[in-house]
């Protein structure tokens, strides 16, 4: 075992016993960061290279997955836009190179056709289709006009707007394009059952059946909709979003928090929005903030892995990470604990009846947890790499997922069965790569959080949702 892993693992039990808010924990972890950062720096750069290398340089579109032949994901483009300034700050690319990549992306999304037609358009009413043809940028297949994936894209665009603040013509155009793209989104049109916001729309069927209500990754949808200078939703939309919170309040695995089984729901909005010490009405009533809520969800998942009710191989204090990810396939087998149903891509998680676990672990779940709980997440990242790196760590960092409990002699629908190991994915997934790169940087420097605090739209969205405190209390 390497010295860094030994240090992290030796301290993990002591740190975990300390209180979640302990200044001792923060001081110890930060003092270790110069030692731990070399591995995190390598991982961050590898995941950055995923976006830089795989994007279509003409239009900025980024594949949903790689190296499999894939359509583009509009959400992955948002994570790519977020990665480019990180590359500048870390010296991976020059500022001008990143600016030109951002410009190519934003020019395409600003100028590509928007129409209600089933073919030939990138979106409608300012929203974008979930999946796009990587070469043409047109709607791929029958994918939906997605409000949440549009929000993930917009967050990346607004980050670039705030970051590229220079007087040069390229940076000025970045700011203008991001503004035009954001202002064009008609959030009120998406309130087909007001005051909630719909999941999406298709030309063939109209609006989808479901609306966004908390708690999950779509918090970002409501914050951006509330902050819109052109088609804002009213504050009653936030009340509707939080209307299911009380029934989602959980006491699980030693933690009390607002539940959502997969960890990505506790991470994605936090990629761009600094929710430390800022509270809406619900969190003020509960006496915590969303950042602390995510921290508790991470501790609950670690405790679940220690308990390991399904007897999954490898699960424990330093091996965990359950979220939406790839899996071996739609396969059912007999296991010592009964019949086990594996899945392909699925929203895995821990918690209640809505949770699902088939022993598949996703490194993104652990790495993106580092800003919230470094004292448990960093040792887990190091241990995951120490034990399994030769199977799961490659050109662009961690492959998307792996499963030690899968019989390597059985058939797989995706990825590879490996003798003596289990199953490992063959792909990287854009949104999971994005969370890794962004959250390592937020841990290391607060870069995205600091820059996004300058966005008047983010501030307005939070304030209209009733958030107060923290950095919001500081006037710009």
N, C-alpha and C positions, 0 to 999 in steps of 0.2 A: 504494500500500500504506500502511495506517495505521501510525502510529509504534509502536503496541504490537506489531503483527505484525512490523515491522522489527526491533525489539529481540529478540523471541522467536526469529525465524529466524536472526538474526545470531549469537545465543549458542548455538543448538541444536547445531551441529557441535562447538564447544568443550566443551559440557557432555557430549555423547554420548561424547567421547573419554575423559572422566574415568572413574575407576572407579565401579561401581554404588553403592558405599557411601561415596563421597567426601564429606567434610564441606564441601569447597569447592562441590560441586554444590548441596548443601542450602542453604548460605548464600547463594549467588547467586540461586537460585530464590526463596527466601523474601524476599530483598531486592527482588525484582521484583514480588512479589505485590501491593503497593499499586497498581502500574501495570496489572497484568493483571486484577486483580479486578473492575474495572467491567464488562468483558464477561462474565466468569464470573458476576458477580452478576446481570446481566440474564438470562443463560441459566438460572441457578438459579431465579430468580423465575418465568420463563415456564414452566418444567417444573413448578414447584410449582402454578401456576395450572391446569395440566392436571388435577391431582387435585382441587383445590378446586372447579373449575367443572363437571367432568363427572360427579362422584360423585352417586349418588342420595341426596339428603339425608335421606330417611326411613330407609334401611337401611345407608347407607355403601358400597354396592356400586359398584365402579368398572369401567368398560368395559374389555374386553381391548384394544380399539383404538377410535380416534376420528379423524375424524368418521363413519366407516362405521358403520352400524347393527350393534351388537355385543352379545353376551352379556357378562356380567361375568367377570373373572378373579380367583380367590381370591388368587393371588399379587400381582396388581396392588393388591388391597385392602391387603395387607401393606406394600407400598411406599407406599401412600397414608397409612396409619397412621404410617409413618416420616416422611413429608413434613410432616405437620401440626405437630409440634413445631419443625421447621425454620422453618416459616412464622411461628411465634411468636417464635423467636430473631431472625429477620431483619426482624420488624416487618411482615410481609405481612398477618397477621391477629392479632387479640387472643387472649390466652391462653384466655379464657372461650369464645370462638367455636370455637377448636380443640378445647377440652375437650368441648364439646357435639357436635361432629362425631365425635370419637372415641367418645363415649358412645353415640351412635346406632348406630355400627358395631358396637361390642362387645355392646350389648344385643341387636342382631339376631342375631349369631352365637352368643351364649349361649342365646337362647331359641328359635331356629328349630329345627324338628323334626330329630332324629337317629334314623334307623331304617334297617333293611336293605331297605326297599321301594325299588323302581326309580323311584318317582315320589313327589313331595310332600315330600322331605327335602332338607336342605342338606348332610348328611353322615351318617357312621355311626362309632360308637366313638371319637368325638372328632375324627376326620379330616373334611376337607371335600372336596367335589367340585371338580375342576379349574375347571370352568366352571359358572356359575349364571345363571339368568334375572335380568336386572338389576332387574326390577320385583318379582317374587315371591320371589327368592332361592332357588328350588328348582333342583334339578339340571337343567342344560341338556343336552338331547339324551341321548346315551349316554356322556357324559364320565365319566372314571374318578375314583374316590376317590383323590386324589393325595397321597402322603406328602411329596414335595418341595414342592409348592405349599402344602400345609398348613404346612410348616415356614417358608416365606417369610411366610405370614400371621402365624404365631405370633411370629416375630421382630419384626414390626412391633408386635404387641400387647404383647410384653414390653418393647419400647422405650418405648411409651407408659406402661406400668406404672411403669417406673423414672423417666421424665421427670416425669409428673404426680404429684409427691410432696407436694402441699400438703394442708392439713387440711380444705379445703372439701369439701362433700358430693359434688360432681361428681367431684373428683379422687380422693376415697376410693373412690367407686364404680368408677371406671376401674381402679384397682388390684385391686379385688375381682373384677371381671369378667374381667380379663386372667388372673388367677390361676385362676379357675374354668375358663376355656376351656382353659388349658394343662394343668391337672391332669386334665381329662377325657380327654385323648388317650391311648389304649391302645396304646403302642408295642409292647408284647409281642404283642398280637394281630397286628400287622403282620409279625412274625417267623415267617412261615409256613414258611420254610426256615432256621431259626436256625443261627448267630447273626446272619445278615444281615437287612436290612429290605427288604421288598418295595417295588417301584415304586408299587403301588397295587392297587385292587380294584374290581370292578363287581358289581352285584346279579345280572347275567345270567351272568357267566362265573367269578365268584370272583376269586381273586388273579391278578394279572398274571404273566406268565411270568418276568420278570426281577427281580433284586434289585439294590440299590445297592451297588456296590463302586467304590472310588476309581480315578481321581481326577476329580472334577467338582463341580458346584454342590451336590450332596447331602451334602457334608461337614456342612452345617448340620443335616440330618436327624439324623445320628448324635450331634452335640453336644447337640441338644435332647432326643433320646431318652435319652442318658446322664444328662442333668441332671434328668430328670423325678422329682418327689417321690412319684409314685403308681404309674406303670407303667414304671420304668426298664429299659433293656436293660443287659446286663452288659458289663464291659470287653472281653470276647471279641468283642463286636460291632465295636469299633474295630479290633481285630486283623484281623477279617474284611474290614472296609472298606479297610484298608491292604494287604491281601494281594496286590493286583495292582500295587502301586506300583513295584516293581523292574522289571517289564516295561514300565512306562510312563515310566521314566526315559529322557530323550532328550538327545542332543547335536545341536542343530539351529541353523543360521544363527548360529553363533558363541556359542551359549548352551548350558549344561548344566542341565537342570531337569526337574521332574516334569511330564510333558506332558498336555495336553488341548487339542485343536485350537481350539475357539472361545474367545474371550477371556472370555465371561461366566462360564465355569467357574472362572476365576482371580479373579473379582471378587465374585460374589454373597455368599458367606459373609463376605467381608471388609467388606461393607456394615455389618454389625452387630457382628462380632467382631474385636477388635483383636489381630491375630496377629503384631505386630511384636515380635521378640525372645522369643517364646514358642515352644517346640518340643515335639513329641511324639518318641517313640523313633526314628521313621524320619528326621525332620529333624535330630535330634541326630547320628545316624549319618552323615548327608550334610553336616553342617556348615553348614546354613542354616536359615531359617525359611520359613513359607508366604508371608509378605509379600515376602521376597526372591525366592522362587520365582515369584510373579506378576510381579515386576519383570523377571525374566529372560524370561518368556514375552512380555512387551510388547516388550522389545528384540529378541527373535527375530522377532516379527511385523514390526517396523519394518525389520529386515534383509531379511526376505522381500519386503517391498514395494520395497525398493531393488533387489534381485535381479530381481524381477518376471518369473518364469519363464513366465507365461502372456501376457506383453505386454499387461497390462491398462492402459487409458488412465488417466493421472493418477497411478498408483502411484509412490511415491517416499519420500524421507526424511521429508517433512512431509505426506504424504497416504497414510493407511493406516487400518485399522479393520475387521477381519473377525471376525464373531461370528454368533450366531443372529439372523436378521433376515428381513424381507420381501425379496422379489426380484421381477423382472419377470413370472415365471410359468414354467410347465413348457414351455419352448420350446428347441428345438435349432436352431442355425444354423451355417453354415460360416464360420470365422474364419481369418485368416492362419496361425495356429498349429494349425489343424485344426478339427474339429467341436467347437463349444462348446455345452454344455448349461446353459442358465439354469434356475433354479428359482424357485418362489414362496417361501413361508416355508421356511427350511432352516437347519440348524446349520452354518454355514460356519466354516472355520478353516484354519490352516496347520499343517504338521507332517509326518505320515506318510501311509500309505495310507488312514487313516480320515478324513483332512482333505478338505475340499471348498472350492474357490474358483471363483466364476463372475464375478469382478470387481465384485461388489456390496460396497459399503462402508456401514457403519452408524456414524453419529456416536457412538452410545452406547458403542461399543467404545473409542473414543479418550477421550471425556470421563470415563468411569468408570476410566480408567487414570491419571488425574491424580495421585491420592494416591501411587501406586507410583513413577511416573517422570515427574514434572512437567516435567523438562527436555526431554523429547521429546514428551510429550502436549500440553502447553499450546501450543507452536508449531504442532502439527498441528491443534488445534482452531481456532486463529486463522487458519491458512492455509486450512483447509476452508471457514471462513466467508468469508474474503476472496475466494477463487476462485469458490465456488459458492453463497454465501449467498442470492442472489436467487432461486435455484431450490429450496433445501432448508431455509431458515430462515424460520419464520413465527410464528403466534400463540403456540404453546406450545413454541417453540424449534425444534430440528432435527427435521424429518420423519424417519421411521424409517430409511430407507435410500435409496441412489441407485446408479446404475451408468452410468459414462461410456462403457463399451464396448458398450452395447446400441444396436443400430441403431434410431434414433427413427422410422424409416419402417415398422418391423415391428409385428406385432400384440402386444398385451400382455394378460395376464390380470388384472393388478392395477396400480394406480398410473397414471402418465402417461408417455407417450413425448413428449419435448420436443425440437424441432428445434434442432440446434446444441449439444445437451447430452447427451442419452441418455435414461435412464429415472430417474424420481424417484417415490418412494412418495407416496401420497395420504393416508396415515394416520400417526398417532402410536400407538405400542404401549405399554401401561401399564407393563409390567415394564422396558422400556428407558428410559422416562421416569423411572421410579423410581431406576434406577441412576445416571442423570445427576444428578438433584437431590441424592441422598444422598451421592454421592462428591465432588461439588463441596464440600458442606458438611464432609465429613470432611477434605478438603484444607485448607479455610479455618480450621476451628476444632476438629477432632477430636470434634465434638459427639456423634455417635452412638456412637463408640468410648468416649468418657468416660462417657456415661450408661449404656451397657450393661455397663461394668465393675462397676456397682453391682448388677447382677442376680445373685442367688445361684444361679440356675439355670444361667446361662451359665458362671459360675465352676465350678460343680459338674460340668457337662458336660465342660469342658476338663480339669479335674483327673482325672476318672475315665477320660478318654482318655489320660492320662499326660503332659499338657502341664505344663511347668515354665518358670520364668524370667519375665522381663519384668514386666508389671504383676501377674501372678499371685503374684510373690514378695512383694508388698506386702500385708500383712494388712489386712482391712477394719475 
